[in-house]
Amino acid sequence: MAKAAKATVARRKKPAQSGGLALLGFMALFAALILMLVSMASLVLCVFGLLPTIVAVLIDRSPQRFAFFSVFAMNFAGIFPYLLDLWMGSNSMSVAVDSLTDVFSLFTMYGAAAAGWILFAVTPPIVSTVMTFIAQRRVSILRSRQKKLLEEWGDAVTGEDHGYGDDEDKEPGAPPGEPKAPGKRKK
């Protein structure tokens, strides 16, 4: 019965993961159609400039798609100055091709995408280290508070059994030697 429930849950998760990729594809197709209607030169610049992002979409199969988001954000930041030049200038195909054949502009676009890949690779270990440090600091603070409470209240507040007679004769949480409350006797 438990195996059938796990299989049902596993089958439910598959369409949601592929649905996210399909939605992403439809959004890209919609953006490409809009760019094609408005400016074919912008579409050409975006398609060739965002090649690292397309690779990130194909490689990243995690449900959160962190690689895609980091590469896309940095890659788009690398393309954006050249899109602005295109939009503020003549907005022709020759300007887009000139941008794509310039080594410096390609280095800027693809270098920004590489920075996105580096961010994707470096950020999780840094966050993990910081979270571990915060957790260890919190544990040390709680242990020092616990030590102060033990000094103030004694060992009775720990709830541990210290060998005070028979467990049947004392009520849990009662000081040692106190009898059980009336009405709580075992039969």
DANOR-V89284 format. One record per residue. RES is the residue in one letter. SS is DSSP state (@ for helix, = for strand, . for the rest). PSI is psi in whole degrees, -180 to 180 (NA if undefined). OMEGA is omega in whole degrees, 0 to 359 (999 if undefined). Layout:
BEGIN
res: <RES RES>
ss: <SS SS>
psi: <PSI PSI>
omega: <OMEGA OMEGA>
END
This chain:
BEGIN
res: <M A K A A K A T V A R R K K P A Q S G G L A L L G F M A L F A A L I L M L V S M A S L V L C V F G L L P T I V A V L I D R S P Q R F A F F S V F A M N F A G I F P Y L L D L W M G S N S M S V A V D S L T D V F S L F T M Y G A A A A G W I L F A V T P P I V S T V M T F I A Q R R V S I L R S R Q K K L L E E W G D A V T G E D H G Y G D D E D K E P G A P P G E P K A P G K R K K>
ss: <. @ @ @ @ @ @ @ @ @ @ @ @ @ @ @ @ @ @ @ @ @ @ @ @ @ @ @ @ @ @ @ @ @ @ @ @ @ . @ @ @ @ @ @ @ @ @ @ . @ @ @ @ @ @ @ @ @ . . . . . . @ @ @ @ @ @ @ @ @ @ @ @ @ @ @ @ @ @ @ @ @ @ @ . . . . @ @ @ @ @ @ @ @ @ . @ @ @ @ @ @ @ @ @ @ @ @ @ @ @ @ @ @ @ @ @ @ @ @ @ @ @ @ @ @ @ @ @ @ @ @ @ @ @ @ @ @ @ @ @ @ @ @ @ @ @ . @ @ @ @ . . . . . . . . @ @ @ . . . . . . . . . . . . . . . . . .>
psi: <-42 -35 -38 -38 -41 -39 -38 -43 -41 -39 -33 -32 -30 -51 -32 -37 -45 -28 -34 -39 -38 -42 -41 -41 -42 -39 -41 -41 -41 -44 -38 -40 -43 -46 -36 -38 -37 -52 111 -32 -39 -38 -45 -45 -42 -42 -48 -28 -29 20 -41 -32 -39 -40 -40 -37 -41 -32 -42 110 8 153 -30 -24 48 -35 -44 -48 -43 -42 -42 -45 -47 -38 -42 -35 -32 -30 -29 -42 -35 -31 -40 -41 -40 -44 -35 -15 -136 -16 52 165 -30 -36 -40 -42 -38 -39 -39 -23 -8 127 -40 -42 -40 -39 -39 -46 -51 -28 -38 -39 -38 -37 -35 -41 -40 -44 -41 -37 -32 -31 -46 -44 -36 -47 -41 -43 -44 -43 -37 -43 -44 -42 -42 -39 -42 -41 -42 -37 -44 -36 -37 -38 -40 -41 -41 -40 -40 -38 -36 -42 -18 -178 -10 -24 -7 -23 6 150 125 17 36 81 -158 138 -24 -24 -11 150 141 132 -10 151 156 139 -10 137 169 156 149 143 -3 34 145 149 NA>
omega: <180 178 179 179 178 179 177 179 180 179 180 183 183 182 181 180 180 177 178 178 178 178 178 177 178 178 178 178 178 178 178 178 178 179 180 179 184 185 178 179 177 178 180 179 181 182 182 178 182 177 176 178 177 177 179 177 182 183 187 180 179 181 183 180 180 179 179 183 182 180 180 182 181 179 178 176 177 181 189 178 180 172 177 176 179 183 181 181 186 179 180 180 180 178 179 179 177 178 182 179 177 183 181 180 176 177 178 182 184 175 176 177 177 176 175 177 178 177 180 183 188 187 181 177 178 180 179 179 180 180 177 178 179 180 179 178 179 178 180 177 180 178 178 176 179 180 178 178 178 178 183 187 181 183 183 183 181 180 179 179 181 176 179 173 184 181 181 184 181 179 179 180 179 177 181 177 179 178 177 176 179 177 182 182 177 177 999>
END
